[in-house]
Amino acid sequence: MAKETVYIVQSYIAGRGKALKAEQQMGCKTAEEARRKAERLGPLRVGVVAFSATADTEMGDYDENPVILFKAGRLPHPFSE
């Protein structure tokens, strides 16, 4: 079981009504890269978040408490807190 830290940028666009629609996640090599990508996407999307999580990528098991690196706009739970 090899645990590693993954860095992810998740952006959201407007869905039906007030719903948010998630775009495809972008994996990054470092926390700084994830934060920079999210900052650039911020003005272009309804919401965007960059976060890190500990994961066992072989098993597909991700930590349930991600560390927020950057967030902007309207986001769903758990990123909205």
Phi, psi and omega in degrees: 000102183262109178273139176215161177265129178248147180242125189228141171247126179238123178247158183229142174241169180290134174256205178286138181063233180262005183291153174254143178244122181285134172273174180295136178293149175245123176276144180232159182276331182223164176296320181296318178298317179297316180297316180297316179298317180295320179297321179291324181282336185314307182288347185261350184234162176294323178203153177208144178219140172246133181212164174239151178212149174274136185215151167257094188293333178293322181267346183076025182260114182250146177300139182277352181240083180291154176263119182284127178261327180196143173209148180207148176080199182271128184227152176280169174296141006269003184282341184282349183273000000 
